[in-house]
Amino acid sequence: MKASDQVKRAALNKTVNYLLEDPERNVTKIMDMLDKVAPADLFPSQRTAFRNAIEFKNNWYELLMRVLDLNPAMRNDFIRMFLVDANMMAWPEQEANREKYQCNIPWALLMDPTSACNLHCTGCWAAEYGNRLNLTFDEIDSIITQGKELGVYMYIYTGGEPLVRKKDILRLAEEHHDCEFHCFTNGTLIDEEFCEAVQKLGNISFSLSLEGF
């Protein structure tokens, strides 16, 4: 990382640290500070949506406050990685590669580590594929490595049930500690041991599917 990038990253992390001191009081100030340093074309509609949520204190604001109320042992690393590394620092690199290769460089890469699932929910496509399709660890590692070379530091796992491969997911998160990983999961394979490992790593998050009753 260039010296100028190190200085920029340190300044952005300091800004995030300020937010984390008192999220509810500082969240509006943080948006003002980010607007001063962020490129105008960096997710303008999303930034407007955040401002509206904060101003009108709607359900999105409630969700934001819930995220900021997570266990600080994990929350701080997660938010720094998501805001600073996967967005603010990654955007110029992505833009340079869009120009270089004359194609879109995505903000995030989505992949299915496996089609396997520990459930058999009615209507789910996964069961139709026999739960036998898998990316190897080396294939996933290669995808992430190539993505980072293009400036992509956000990776989203779907499936099947990605946590069928939770040992690999933990190992990948450890080896690519400069990336953020998000899993769409049914949540049934999240146990205490896994939670402790995720908390220690700080760069894995989840969206849980709630189906039926």
N, C-alpha and C positions, 0 to 999 in steps of 0.2 A: 504493500500500500504506500502511495506517495505521501510525502510529508504533509502536503496541503490537505490530502484526504484524511490523514490522521488528525489534523487540527480540526477539520470540519466535523469528523465523527465525534471527537471529544466534546466539541461545543454542543452538538445535537444531544449527546448523552447527558450532558449537564442540564439541558433544557428538559429532557424527560425526567431526570431526577427531581427537578423542581416541581413538575406535575405530581410526582408520586409522594411528595411531602404532604400534600393536602389536595387530593384529586378534585373534590367538589368545589373548593375555592379557586383552584388554579386552572381548571380545564379551559375556561374562556380565554385566559391570558395565554395559555399554551397555543391555542389556535391562532391568536394574533402573532405570536412569535414564529410559528411555523410558516405562516403566510409570508413573512418577511424573507425567509431563507429558501422556501420551496419554489421550484419552477412553476410558472403560471399554468403550464399544461399538465402538471402532476395531479391527476384525479380531481379536476375542479368540481365536478358534480358531487363527488363523494364528500369533498371538504365542505361544500355548501350544505349537504345533508347533515353533516356533523354539527355545523353551526346552527341549523334550524332545530335539531334535536336538543341542543344545549339551551337555546333561547326559549323554546316552548315546553321544555322538560317533558317530552312525550315518552312513549314506550321505548324508543331507541336510546333515549337518555338514561332510562332506568337500566337498560341492558349494559350500557357503557359503564355506569356506576357499579354494576355487579361485577363486571370484568376487573375494574380497578379495586374491587374489594376482595380479590383473590388472595390466597396465601402469599405474603410478600416474598417468601423464599423462592417462589417460582414466578410470581407476577412481574417483578422488576426486570428479570432477564428476558421474559417473554415480550414485554412491551418494548424494551429497548431494541430487541432483535427485530420485532415486527415493524416498528416505526422507523428506526434508524437504518438497520442493515438491509432489510427486505424492501424498503421503500425509498427513503431519502438518499441513501448512499447508492442504491442499486439503479435508480432511475437514470442518471447520466450515462452509466455504463450501458444500459439497455438502449438508450437513445443513440449512442455512438454505434452500436451494433445494428440497429435498425437502418441507419444510414449506410453502414459498411456493406451489409448483406442485402439491402433493399427488400426486407421482409419484416413482418411483425415479430417482435421479441415479446413474449407474453410476460405479464407480471408474475404469474404463478404457473407451475406445471402440475397437471392432475394425472395420476396413474393408478391402476389397479394392481397392487402387488399379487393378488390372488383372486380367483373366482370362488374359492372355497368359503363356506359360511357354517357356523355352528348352529344356525337356525334354519328352518324351512318355512318361511312365511308365505302365505297364500298371495299369489300375484307377483312375487319377486322373480326377476329374470335369472338370478344367480343359480337357482336349482336347475334351470333348463340346460346349463352348460356342464353339468356333472361335477362341478367343484374340482376340476382337474387342471385348470389353467393357472399357471404361476409365472411370474417373472423371477429369475434367480436373484440372489443377493448381488452378484457381480453386475447383472443387467441394471438393477435399480441404482447401484452405486455409480455405474457409468452414466446413466441418465442424469443423475444429480451433478456429477463432475462436469459433464458437457453443458448442463444448464448454467452452472456457476461461471463457466467461461464466457457465457453470453450475458451475464449480469442477473441471472434469476436465482433468488435465494429463498423463495417460498414454494413449498411442495405440499400437495394435497393428495391424500390417500383415500381411495374409495374401494369398492369391491363388488361382489363378495363382502366378506368381513375382514378388513385389513388387519385387525388385531389377532387373527389366526397366525399372523407372522410377527407377533409382537417382539420376539427376541431379535429378529432382523431389524425391525423398526427402531428399537432401542440402540442397536449397534450402529445403524446408519446415522441416527441423530447424534451419537457420540463422535463418530468420525467426521461428520459435517456439522460441527458445532457452530459454524457461522451461518447456518440456515435455520429456517422455521418450518416445522412439519405439522400439518393439520390432518386429523383422521376423522372421516365420517364413519361412525361405528354404532352398533346396537348396544354397546356398553356392557354386555354381559361378561366379557373377558377381562374387565378392569378389576383387578384385585389389589390387596394392600401392598404386596411386593412390587407390582407394576407401578402403582402410584408413587411409591418411594423412589423408584428409579426415574420416573418422569419428573418428579420434583427436583431431583438432584441434577438432571440434565437441563431443565428449564426451557427447552425449545420444541416441546411437543404439546399440542392442544387438541381439543376434541369437539365435534358436534355429534350429539346423541340423537338417534332416530327414536321417536316415540310413536308407535303404531297401534291403532285400535285401543282396546281397553286393558 
